[in-house]
Amino acid sequence: MHPADFGWRTMEGQPDIIVDDENIYHRVDEESRFLTKKLGVTYADEEDNQRKAPSVDKYKKMASRHPNIFKKSFVRWLMKHSWGRKLMFFFFGKKKDKKNGWPTWVQKTDEERIENMPFVLQNKNPWIVTEKVDGSSTSFTMKRVKFGKKEFYVCSRNVCFDSVDKPCYYDTNIYWEMAQKYHMFEALSKLLDSMPAVEWVTIQGETYGEGVQRNTYGLNYHDFMAFNLITSDKGRWNSCDMKEILEKDYNIPCVPILNDNYILPNTVEELREYVNSQPSVIDGKMKEGIVCRSPDGIHSFKCVSPEYLLKYHS
């Protein structure tokens, strides 16, 4: 179902921007796409409702403070264009909005389930299969700005943390903990320096361990595994190439690669059997599932073990 089915309109020339009945702007790839907030849909686990609460980007904050201005037709026209949004932010935005706002070039992580796209099983080209880690989605990104400076962001699935002291769902800020543990600022800075033509670089992965989800993998501490390396020039990298550069050059662990030349079976049931055929590389027990990615990094989906969900998330 699309927001337009509920009377929300798509901005002309900006199909990825939805304007709701309160003239607040939403990106289609965010929660508004599925209308979860509009319909009052929540997660079954109360902890997830708190952890996955959506953040508000800088344009939403700006529009909510000046509702009368943002109802005007010429302002709506300006907001259809990137230069217009920047102009409006120059006059009506606040520094703290930009500091705390979600980095707009970062796509939030949420792999589609195979049950929602079984047609992909007809694609018999090789796929790269990685183990799905049961943790909290974590993103680190850095972008070049004026005068040779770089901006660094630490994010959970939906929230951008501008400082290590900013509270999160957990007792401590596990996202900044991982940023410091694996020297993400230095790693991203070096990656940018090694690729002069690249505007930004992002590392995404899972923070897991003690107190994160119900499966702690037997750890009494927190750890991190990367599953995406994304750059402005080529998008998401091949998983094998990502693992080679991050682990070898930057000592950043990556999700286990289970098969780099996997041919999909014909049915979802067969794929689930493959998921359950081997234990987790991390702790030798039942694994949560797998993620299949095309070698070019463009296409991906996940297959989660129903038995795992019953054991740890029921």
C-alpha positions, 0 to 999 in steps of 0.5 A: 500500500502506498501513502497516495492511497490515503490521500497523501500526495507525491511532490511533483518531480520528487516521487520519493517525497510524500507530503502528508495532510499536515504538510510535513515532508516524508521520504518514501523509503522511511516509515511513512512508506508503509503508513505505520505511523498513520495507521498506528501499527507497532512492533509486537515487542515493546522494546522494538517500538522504543528502539525503532522510533523514527527520527525526524529529519531537518526539513520536517523539523523546519516545516513543523515550526512554521506550518503557515509558511510551508502551506504557501504554494510558492514554498511548496514549489521551492521544496520540490527542488534540492536547491529550494530546500537548501534555501528554505533551510538557510532562512528557517532552519536551525543549526541543531536541526542539521546536527541532529538530522538524519544524513540524507545520503544514507539509506536506512537498513531494512532488507526485504523478506524472501516471503514478500518477493518469491519471484526472485527465486527465478533468478539463477545467476550466482548470489553471495550469501552472508549470515544475518546477525541478530543485533541492532542496525548501525551506520557510520558515514562521512561526507566531504564538506567545504574547505577540505573538512569532513562530517562524521555521523553515527546512527542506529536504524533511525536515529542519528547520534551527534555525540557519545552522550546522546541517550539511546534505548540501551543503558549506554550508547552502543553505537558510539561504543562501536565507533570508538572500538573500531576507530570508524572516524579514522577508517572512513577518513582514510577511505575518503582520502584513498578515493578523491572522487568520492563524496561520501562513504558509509559502513553499515552493520550490526551491533550485537552481544550482551543486552542487544536482542535476546540472543547474545551469542554468548558474549558479555560485551558488545561487538560489531560486524559490517554488512555494507560498504557504500560509496557515492560513486558505485553504491553498495560494494560487492560483499567479498570486496567489502570484506577484503578491504575492511578486514584487511586494511582497517581491522573492521570485522564483516558478516560471515560469507557462507557462499560466494557463488550460490544458486537459489533453489526453486521454493522458499521452503528449500531456501529455509532448509538451506538456512537451517542446514548449518549452524551460526559461524559466530557461536555454533548454534542456530543462526537467525538467517541469511542475506543474499546479495547480487555480486553488483550489490544492487539486489538483496533480500533476507531469509529468516529461520522460523525456528529461530524466531520462535526461540528468540523473538516469540 
